[in-house]
Amino acid sequence: MKKGIHPDNYRMVAFKDMSNEHTFLTRSTVNTRDSIEIEGTTYPLVKLEISNTSHPFYTGKMKLVDTAGRVDKFKKRYSQHMDKRVQK
């Protein structure tokens, strides 16, 4: 293995799935501005849109997670396009 290519500033970081509020701790070097207190200890916080606890592949449920409204915007635009095609 090459020496000196891996960072040496690992620390405990909390990752929080914003869709189901699941939080887990792991070692990471990621930079973040947010923090969270877990059991009396403050950790840097990384917010996730999806994790293994909410992803359909891992949960077996076909649940659509759309935090930015992108799917709704697409459906609205596409329905307008299809309405024009039907009228012709």
Jmol script that loads the backbone (N, CA, C; Angstrom):
load data "model"
ATOM      1  N   MET A   1       0.820  -1.177   0.000  1.00  0.00           N
ATOM      2  CA  MET A   1       0.000   0.000   0.000  1.00  0.00           C
ATOM      3  C   MET A   1       0.869   1.249   0.000  1.00  0.00           C
ATOM      4  N   LYS A   2       0.437   2.282  -0.717  1.00  0.00           N
ATOM      5  CA  LYS A   2       1.184   3.529  -0.738  1.00  0.00           C
ATOM      6  C   LYS A   2       1.033   4.237   0.597  1.00  0.00           C
ATOM      7  N   LYS A   3       2.118   4.818   1.032  1.00  0.00           N
ATOM      8  CA  LYS A   3       2.092   5.559   2.296  1.00  0.00           C
ATOM      9  C   LYS A   3       1.767   7.021   2.026  1.00  0.00           C
ATOM     10  N   GLY A   4       1.049   7.645   2.954  1.00  0.00           N
ATOM     11  CA  GLY A   4       0.791   9.069   2.878  1.00  0.00           C
ATOM     12  C   GLY A   4      -0.370   9.484   1.979  1.00  0.00           C
ATOM     13  N   ILE A   5      -1.171   8.527   1.477  1.00  0.00           N
ATOM     14  CA  ILE A   5      -2.291   8.914   0.617  1.00  0.00           C
ATOM     15  C   ILE A   5      -3.624   8.949   1.354  1.00  0.00           C
ATOM     16  N   HIS A   6      -3.667   8.377   2.534  1.00  0.00           N
ATOM     17  CA  HIS A   6      -4.913   8.356   3.301  1.00  0.00           C
ATOM     18  C   HIS A   6      -4.891   9.447   4.360  1.00  0.00           C
ATOM     19  N   PRO A   7      -6.023  10.124   4.574  1.00  0.00           N
ATOM     20  CA  PRO A   7      -6.055  11.171   5.599  1.00  0.00           C
ATOM     21  C   PRO A   7      -5.901  10.573   6.990  1.00  0.00           C
ATOM     22  N   ASP A   8      -5.382  11.362   7.886  1.00  0.00           N
ATOM     23  CA  ASP A   8      -5.199  10.871   9.253  1.00  0.00           C
ATOM     24  C   ASP A   8      -6.051  11.634  10.257  1.00  0.00           C
ATOM     25  N   ASN A   9      -7.026  12.413   9.773  1.00  0.00           N
ATOM     26  CA  ASN A   9      -7.877  13.199  10.665  1.00  0.00           C
ATOM     27  C   ASN A   9      -9.296  12.621  10.761  1.00  0.00           C
ATOM     28  N   TYR A  10      -9.406  11.304  10.877  1.00  0.00           N
ATOM     29  CA  TYR A  10     -10.720  10.670  11.044  1.00  0.00           C
ATOM     30  C   TYR A  10     -11.284  11.015  12.414  1.00  0.00           C
ATOM     31  N   ARG A  11     -12.607  11.211  12.467  1.00  0.00           N
ATOM     32  CA  ARG A  11     -13.306  11.470  13.721  1.00  0.00           C
ATOM     33  C   ARG A  11     -14.707  10.891  13.603  1.00  0.00           C
ATOM     34  N   MET A  12     -15.388  10.765  14.721  1.00  0.00           N
ATOM     35  CA  MET A  12     -16.760  10.261  14.704  1.00  0.00           C
ATOM     36  C   MET A  12     -17.677  11.345  14.138  1.00  0.00           C
ATOM     37  N   VAL A  13     -18.523  10.955  13.159  1.00  0.00           N
ATOM     38  CA  VAL A  13     -19.448  11.871  12.502  1.00  0.00           C
ATOM     39  C   VAL A  13     -20.822  11.206  12.492  1.00  0.00           C
ATOM     40  N   ALA A  14     -21.873  11.999  12.720  1.00  0.00           N
ATOM     41  CA  ALA A  14     -23.247  11.501  12.670  1.00  0.00           C
ATOM     42  C   ALA A  14     -23.817  11.754  11.280  1.00  0.00           C
ATOM     43  N   PHE A  15     -24.416  10.736  10.690  1.00  0.00           N
ATOM     44  CA  PHE A  15     -25.101  10.846   9.409  1.00  0.00           C
ATOM     45  C   PHE A  15     -26.584  10.647   9.685  1.00  0.00           C
ATOM     46  N   LYS A  16     -27.420  11.588   9.197  1.00  0.00           N
ATOM     47  CA  LYS A  16     -28.858  11.542   9.487  1.00  0.00           C
ATOM     48  C   LYS A  16     -29.646  11.480   8.186  1.00  0.00           C
ATOM     49  N   ASP A  17     -30.475  10.446   8.055  1.00  0.00           N
ATOM     50  CA  ASP A  17     -31.379  10.300   6.911  1.00  0.00           C
ATOM     51  C   ASP A  17     -32.573  11.200   7.174  1.00  0.00           C
ATOM     52  N   MET A  18     -32.746  12.236   6.344  1.00  0.00           N
ATOM     53  CA  MET A  18     -33.788  13.227   6.589  1.00  0.00           C
ATOM     54  C   MET A  18     -35.187  12.708   6.245  1.00  0.00           C
ATOM     55  N   SER A  19     -35.288  11.621   5.491  1.00  0.00           N
ATOM     56  CA  SER A  19     -36.613  11.106   5.135  1.00  0.00           C
ATOM     57  C   SER A  19     -37.254  10.297   6.255  1.00  0.00           C
ATOM     58  N   ASN A  20     -36.433   9.679   7.120  1.00  0.00           N
ATOM     59  CA  ASN A  20     -37.025   8.882   8.207  1.00  0.00           C
ATOM     60  C   ASN A  20     -36.359   9.132   9.560  1.00  0.00           C
ATOM     61  N   GLU A  21     -35.500  10.173   9.637  1.00  0.00           N
ATOM     62  CA  GLU A  21     -34.871  10.596  10.887  1.00  0.00           C
ATOM     63  C   GLU A  21     -33.907   9.565  11.483  1.00  0.00           C
ATOM     64  N   HIS A  22     -33.475   8.557  10.727  1.00  0.00           N
ATOM     65  CA  HIS A  22     -32.515   7.564  11.212  1.00  0.00           C
ATOM     66  C   HIS A  22     -31.129   8.201  11.261  1.00  0.00           C
ATOM     67  N   THR A  23     -30.430   8.042  12.382  1.00  0.00           N
ATOM     68  CA  THR A  23     -29.095   8.605  12.560  1.00  0.00           C
ATOM     69  C   THR A  23     -28.123   7.492  12.908  1.00  0.00           C
ATOM     70  N   PHE A  24     -26.942   7.532  12.295  1.00  0.00           N
ATOM     71  CA  PHE A  24     -25.909   6.555  12.645  1.00  0.00           C
ATOM     72  C   PHE A  24     -24.558   7.256  12.716  1.00  0.00           C
ATOM     73  N   LEU A  25     -23.672   6.686  13.526  1.00  0.00           N
ATOM     74  CA  LEU A  25     -22.338   7.240  13.727  1.00  0.00           C
ATOM     75  C   LEU A  25     -21.313   6.379  13.007  1.00  0.00           C
ATOM     76  N   THR A  26     -20.330   7.034  12.418  1.00  0.00           N
ATOM     77  CA  THR A  26     -19.215   6.331  11.801  1.00  0.00           C
ATOM     78  C   THR A  26     -18.027   7.279  11.745  1.00  0.00           C
ATOM     79  N   ARG A  27     -16.871   6.733  11.491  1.00  0.00           N
ATOM     80  CA  ARG A  27     -15.673   7.564  11.362  1.00  0.00           C
ATOM     81  C   ARG A  27     -15.624   8.155   9.961  1.00  0.00           C
ATOM     82  N   SER A  28     -15.272   9.443   9.866  1.00  0.00           N
ATOM     83  CA  SER A  28     -15.216  10.115   8.579  1.00  0.00           C
ATOM     84  C   SER A  28     -14.314  11.341   8.671  1.00  0.00           C
ATOM     85  N   THR A  29     -13.890  11.840   7.507  1.00  0.00           N
ATOM     86  CA  THR A  29     -13.120  13.078   7.438  1.00  0.00           C
ATOM     87  C   THR A  29     -13.928  14.191   6.789  1.00  0.00           C
ATOM     88  N   VAL A  30     -15.206  13.968   6.542  1.00  0.00           N
ATOM     89  CA  VAL A  30     -16.048  14.938   5.835  1.00  0.00           C
ATOM     90  C   VAL A  30     -16.159  16.243   6.641  1.00  0.00           C
ATOM     91  N   ASN A  31     -16.140  17.367   5.923  1.00  0.00           N
ATOM     92  CA  ASN A  31     -16.306  18.674   6.554  1.00  0.00           C
ATOM     93  C   ASN A  31     -17.789  19.031   6.581  1.00  0.00           C
ATOM     94  N   THR A  32     -18.256  19.566   7.693  1.00  0.00           N
ATOM     95  CA  THR A  32     -19.655  19.933   7.832  1.00  0.00           C
ATOM     96  C   THR A  32     -19.790  21.116   8.778  1.00  0.00           C
ATOM     97  N   ARG A  33     -20.852  21.891   8.581  1.00  0.00           N
ATOM     98  CA  ARG A  33     -21.125  23.040   9.446  1.00  0.00           C
ATOM     99  C   ARG A  33     -22.102  22.689  10.561  1.00  0.00           C
ATOM    100  N   ASP A  34     -22.926  21.664  10.344  1.00  0.00           N
ATOM    101  CA  ASP A  34     -23.957  21.295  11.308  1.00  0.00           C
ATOM    102  C   ASP A  34     -23.394  20.364  12.372  1.00  0.00           C
ATOM    103  N   SER A  35     -24.093  20.324  13.498  1.00  0.00           N
ATOM    104  CA  SER A  35     -23.724  19.396  14.564  1.00  0.00           C
ATOM    105  C   SER A  35     -24.997  18.891  15.224  1.00  0.00           C
ATOM    106  N   ILE A  36     -24.857  17.777  15.936  1.00  0.00           N
ATOM    107  CA  ILE A  36     -25.992  17.160  16.620  1.00  0.00           C
ATOM    108  C   ILE A  36     -25.487  16.570  17.933  1.00  0.00           C
ATOM    109  N   GLU A  37     -26.348  16.578  18.929  1.00  0.00           N
ATOM    110  CA  GLU A  37     -25.995  15.995  20.212  1.00  0.00           C
ATOM    111  C   GLU A  37     -26.667  14.636  20.342  1.00  0.00           C
ATOM    112  N   ILE A  38     -25.859  13.616  20.582  1.00  0.00           N
ATOM    113  CA  ILE A  38     -26.358  12.254  20.757  1.00  0.00           C
ATOM    114  C   ILE A  38     -25.811  11.733  22.082  1.00  0.00           C
ATOM    115  N   GLU A  39     -26.708  11.398  22.989  1.00  0.00           N
ATOM    116  CA  GLU A  39     -26.369  10.863  24.307  1.00  0.00           C
ATOM    117  C   GLU A  39     -25.341  11.732  25.032  1.00  0.00           C
ATOM    118  N   GLY A  40     -25.532  13.054  24.959  1.00  0.00           N
ATOM    119  CA  GLY A  40     -24.680  13.978  25.681  1.00  0.00           C
ATOM    120  C   GLY A  40     -23.382  14.360  24.991  1.00  0.00           C
ATOM    121  N   THR A  41     -23.110  13.811  23.819  1.00  0.00           N
ATOM    122  CA  THR A  41     -21.902  14.120  23.073  1.00  0.00           C
ATOM    123  C   THR A  41     -22.285  14.818  21.776  1.00  0.00           C
ATOM    124  N   THR A  42     -21.562  15.876  21.417  1.00  0.00           N
ATOM    125  CA  THR A  42     -21.827  16.617  20.186  1.00  0.00           C
ATOM    126  C   THR A  42     -20.938  16.083  19.070  1.00  0.00           C
ATOM    127  N   TYR A  43     -21.574  15.786  17.924  1.00  0.00           N
ATOM    128  CA  TYR A  43     -20.878  15.257  16.759  1.00  0.00           C
ATOM    129  C   TYR A  43     -21.155  16.151  15.551  1.00  0.00           C
ATOM    130  N   PRO A  44     -20.217  16.224  14.595  1.00  0.00           N
ATOM    131  CA  PRO A  44     -20.523  16.873  13.316  1.00  0.00           C
ATOM    132  C   PRO A  44     -21.650  16.104  12.640  1.00  0.00           C
ATOM    133  N   LEU A  45     -22.533  16.819  11.902  1.00  0.00           N
ATOM    134  CA  LEU A  45     -23.707  16.192  11.296  1.00  0.00           C
ATOM    135  C   LEU A  45     -23.677  16.328   9.774  1.00  0.00           C
ATOM    136  N   VAL A  46     -23.915  15.205   9.092  1.00  0.00           N
ATOM    137  CA  VAL A  46     -24.078  15.186   7.641  1.00  0.00           C
ATOM    138  C   VAL A  46     -25.509  14.748   7.373  1.00  0.00           C
ATOM    139  N   LYS A  47     -26.264  15.574   6.621  1.00  0.00           N
ATOM    140  CA  LYS A  47     -27.661  15.258   6.316  1.00  0.00           C
ATOM    141  C   LYS A  47     -27.727  14.510   4.989  1.00  0.00           C
ATOM    142  N   LEU A  48     -28.436  13.373   4.988  1.00  0.00           N
ATOM    143  CA  LEU A  48     -28.594  12.545   3.803  1.00  0.00           C
ATOM    144  C   LEU A  48     -30.042  12.573   3.335  1.00  0.00           C
ATOM    145  N   GLU A  49     -30.259  12.507   2.029  1.00  0.00           N
ATOM    146  CA  GLU A  49     -31.623  12.404   1.509  1.00  0.00           C
ATOM    147  C   GLU A  49     -32.110  10.962   1.553  1.00  0.00           C
ATOM    148  N   ILE A  50     -31.189  10.019   1.419  1.00  0.00           N
ATOM    149  CA  ILE A  50     -31.566   8.610   1.382  1.00  0.00           C
ATOM    150  C   ILE A  50     -30.428   7.781   1.949  1.00  0.00           C
ATOM    151  N   SER A  51     -30.774   6.719   2.659  1.00  0.00           N
ATOM    152  CA  SER A  51     -29.776   5.805   3.216  1.00  0.00           C
ATOM    153  C   SER A  51     -30.308   4.381   3.080  1.00  0.00           C
ATOM    154  N   ASN A  52     -29.587   3.442   3.663  1.00  0.00           N
ATOM    155  CA  ASN A  52     -30.039   2.060   3.570  1.00  0.00           C
ATOM    156  C   ASN A  52     -31.359   1.813   4.301  1.00  0.00           C
ATOM    157  N   THR A  53     -31.745   2.697   5.215  1.00  0.00           N
ATOM    158  CA  THR A  53     -33.011   2.518   5.937  1.00  0.00           C
ATOM    159  C   THR A  53     -34.211   3.071   5.181  1.00  0.00           C
ATOM    160  N   SER A  54     -33.970   3.848   4.105  1.00  0.00           N
ATOM    161  CA  SER A  54     -35.089   4.384   3.343  1.00  0.00           C
ATOM    162  C   SER A  54     -35.024   4.040   1.855  1.00  0.00           C
ATOM    163  N   HIS A  55     -33.940   3.447   1.399  1.00  0.00           N
ATOM    164  CA  HIS A  55     -33.804   3.110  -0.021  1.00  0.00           C
ATOM    165  C   HIS A  55     -34.659   1.884  -0.356  1.00  0.00           C
ATOM    166  N   PRO A  56     -35.437   1.937  -1.450  1.00  0.00           N
ATOM    167  CA  PRO A  56     -36.320   0.817  -1.797  1.00  0.00           C
ATOM    168  C   PRO A  56     -35.591  -0.507  -1.988  1.00  0.00           C
ATOM    169  N   PHE A  57     -34.356  -0.497  -2.450  1.00  0.00           N
ATOM    170  CA  PHE A  57     -33.617  -1.749  -2.642  1.00  0.00           C
ATOM    171  C   PHE A  57     -33.413  -2.473  -1.317  1.00  0.00           C
ATOM    172  N   TYR A  58     -33.105  -1.739  -0.259  1.00  0.00           N
ATOM    173  CA  TYR A  58     -32.834  -2.341   1.041  1.00  0.00           C
ATOM    174  C   TYR A  58     -34.103  -2.595   1.849  1.00  0.00           C
ATOM    175  N   THR A  59     -35.119  -1.756   1.662  1.00  0.00           N
ATOM    176  CA  THR A  59     -36.337  -1.904   2.456  1.00  0.00           C
ATOM    177  C   THR A  59     -37.339  -2.854   1.830  1.00  0.00           C
ATOM    178  N   GLY A  60     -37.261  -3.052   0.510  1.00  0.00           N
ATOM    179  CA  GLY A  60     -38.217  -3.908  -0.179  1.00  0.00           C
ATOM    180  C   GLY A  60     -39.523  -3.200  -0.481  1.00  0.00           C
ATOM    181  N   LYS A  61     -39.624  -1.939  -0.143  1.00  0.00           N
ATOM    182  CA  LYS A  61     -40.834  -1.164  -0.388  1.00  0.00           C
ATOM    183  C   LYS A  61     -40.574  -0.209  -1.540  1.00  0.00           C
ATOM    184  N   MET A  62     -41.535  -0.084  -2.428  1.00  0.00           N
ATOM    185  CA  MET A  62     -41.398   0.846  -3.540  1.00  0.00           C
ATOM    186  C   MET A  62     -41.944   2.199  -3.111  1.00  0.00           C
ATOM    187  N   LYS A  63     -41.147   2.938  -2.376  1.00  0.00           N
ATOM    188  CA  LYS A  63     -41.536   4.246  -1.877  1.00  0.00           C
ATOM    189  C   LYS A  63     -40.701   5.287  -2.610  1.00  0.00           C
ATOM    190  N   LEU A  64     -41.351   6.261  -3.214  1.00  0.00           N
ATOM    191  CA  LEU A  64     -40.669   7.301  -3.947  1.00  0.00           C
ATOM    192  C   LEU A  64     -40.300   8.431  -3.003  1.00  0.00           C
ATOM    193  N   VAL A  65     -38.999   8.694  -2.870  1.00  0.00           N
ATOM    194  CA  VAL A  65     -38.521   9.777  -2.030  1.00  0.00           C
ATOM    195  C   VAL A  65     -38.161  10.939  -2.940  1.00  0.00           C
ATOM    196  N   ASP A  66     -38.887  12.031  -2.812  1.00  0.00           N
ATOM    197  CA  ASP A  66     -38.656  13.195  -3.665  1.00  0.00           C
ATOM    198  C   ASP A  66     -38.694  14.436  -2.792  1.00  0.00           C
ATOM    199  N   THR A  67     -37.538  14.871  -2.344  1.00  0.00           N
ATOM    200  CA  THR A  67     -37.503  16.005  -1.438  1.00  0.00           C
ATOM    201  C   THR A  67     -37.542  17.333  -2.166  1.00  0.00           C
ATOM    202  N   ALA A  68     -37.195  17.358  -3.436  1.00  0.00           N
ATOM    203  CA  ALA A  68     -37.125  18.633  -4.151  1.00  0.00           C
ATOM    204  C   ALA A  68     -38.310  18.864  -5.066  1.00  0.00           C
ATOM    205  N   GLY A  69     -39.248  17.924  -5.175  1.00  0.00           N
ATOM    206  CA  GLY A  69     -40.405  18.093  -6.033  1.00  0.00           C
ATOM    207  C   GLY A  69     -40.116  17.875  -7.506  1.00  0.00           C
ATOM    208  N   ARG A  70     -39.003  17.245  -7.826  1.00  0.00           N
ATOM    209  CA  ARG A  70     -38.604  17.052  -9.215  1.00  0.00           C
ATOM    210  C   ARG A  70     -39.572  16.142  -9.958  1.00  0.00           C
ATOM    211  N   VAL A  71     -40.063  15.111  -9.308  1.00  0.00           N
ATOM    212  CA  VAL A  71     -40.973  14.183  -9.966  1.00  0.00           C
ATOM    213  C   VAL A  71     -42.290  14.877 -10.301  1.00  0.00           C
ATOM    214  N   ASP A  72     -42.805  15.656  -9.375  1.00  0.00           N
ATOM    215  CA  ASP A  72     -44.054  16.379  -9.624  1.00  0.00           C
ATOM    216  C   ASP A  72     -43.907  17.361 -10.780  1.00  0.00           C
ATOM    217  N   LYS A  73     -42.776  18.057 -10.840  1.00  0.00           N
ATOM    218  CA  LYS A  73     -42.541  18.989 -11.938  1.00  0.00           C
ATOM    219  C   LYS A  73     -42.504  18.251 -13.275  1.00  0.00           C
ATOM    220  N   PHE A  74     -41.845  17.096 -13.288  1.00  0.00           N
ATOM    221  CA  PHE A  74     -41.762  16.320 -14.519  1.00  0.00           C
ATOM    222  C   PHE A  74     -43.147  15.845 -14.953  1.00  0.00           C
ATOM    223  N   LYS A  75     -43.923  15.315 -14.025  1.00  0.00           N
ATOM    224  CA  LYS A  75     -45.261  14.824 -14.354  1.00  0.00           C
ATOM    225  C   LYS A  75     -46.136  15.952 -14.893  1.00  0.00           C
ATOM    226  N   LYS A  76     -46.025  17.124 -14.311  1.00  0.00           N
ATOM    227  CA  LYS A  76     -46.822  18.256 -14.766  1.00  0.00           C
ATOM    228  C   LYS A  76     -46.446  18.646 -16.194  1.00  0.00           C
ATOM    229  N   ARG A  77     -45.157  18.762 -16.477  1.00  0.00           N
ATOM    230  CA  ARG A  77     -44.707  19.105 -17.828  1.00  0.00           C
ATOM    231  C   ARG A  77     -45.095  18.025 -18.829  1.00  0.00           C
ATOM    232  N   TYR A  78     -44.913  16.763 -18.455  1.00  0.00           N
ATOM    233  CA  TYR A  78     -45.192  15.664 -19.358  1.00  0.00           C
ATOM    234  C   TYR A  78     -46.687  15.558 -19.642  1.00  0.00           C
ATOM    235  N   SER A  79     -47.524  15.808 -18.631  1.00  0.00           N
ATOM    236  CA  SER A  79     -48.971  15.727 -18.851  1.00  0.00           C
ATOM    237  C   SER A  79     -49.430  16.819 -19.810  1.00  0.00           C
ATOM    238  N   GLN A  80     -48.836  17.988 -19.730  1.00  0.00           N
ATOM    239  CA  GLN A  80     -49.177  19.064 -20.661  1.00  0.00           C
ATOM    240  C   GLN A  80     -48.789  18.670 -22.081  1.00  0.00           C
ATOM    241  N   HIS A  81     -47.659  18.027 -22.233  1.00  0.00           N
ATOM    242  CA  HIS A  81     -47.204  17.573 -23.546  1.00  0.00           C
ATOM    243  C   HIS A  81     -48.154  16.504 -24.102  1.00  0.00           C
ATOM    244  N   MET A  82     -48.554  15.586 -23.250  1.00  0.00           N
ATOM    245  CA  MET A  82     -49.452  14.511 -23.693  1.00  0.00           C
ATOM    246  C   MET A  82     -50.831  15.066 -24.030  1.00  0.00           C
ATOM    247  N   ASP A  83     -51.306  16.081 -23.317  1.00  0.00           N
ATOM    248  CA  ASP A  83     -52.598  16.700 -23.613  1.00  0.00           C
ATOM    249  C   ASP A  83     -52.589  17.321 -25.010  1.00  0.00           C
ATOM    250  N   LYS A  84     -51.476  17.926 -25.400  1.00  0.00           N
ATOM    251  CA  LYS A  84     -51.370  18.531 -26.723  1.00  0.00           C
ATOM    252  C   LYS A  84     -51.418  17.465 -27.814  1.00  0.00           C
ATOM    253  N   ARG A  85     -50.799  16.312 -27.552  1.00  0.00           N
ATOM    254  CA  ARG A  85     -50.761  15.240 -28.542  1.00  0.00           C
ATOM    255  C   ARG A  85     -52.141  14.618 -28.727  1.00  0.00           C
ATOM    256  N   VAL A  86     -52.901  14.521 -27.638  1.00  0.00           N
ATOM    257  CA  VAL A  86     -54.238  13.923 -27.703  1.00  0.00           C
ATOM    258  C   VAL A  86     -55.201  14.824 -28.478  1.00  0.00           C
ATOM    259  N   GLN A  87     -55.058  16.133 -28.364  1.00  0.00           N
ATOM    260  CA  GLN A  87     -55.944  17.084 -29.018  1.00  0.00           C
ATOM    261  C   GLN A  87     -55.769  17.097 -30.532  1.00  0.00           C
ATOM    262  N   LYS A  88     -54.614  16.700 -31.055  1.00  0.00           N
ATOM    263  CA  LYS A  88     -54.364  16.730 -32.506  1.00  0.00           C
ATOM    264  C   LYS A  88     -55.141  15.693 -33.239  1.00  0.00           C
TER     265      LYS A  88
END
end "model"
wireframe off; spacefill off
backbone 0.3
color backbone group
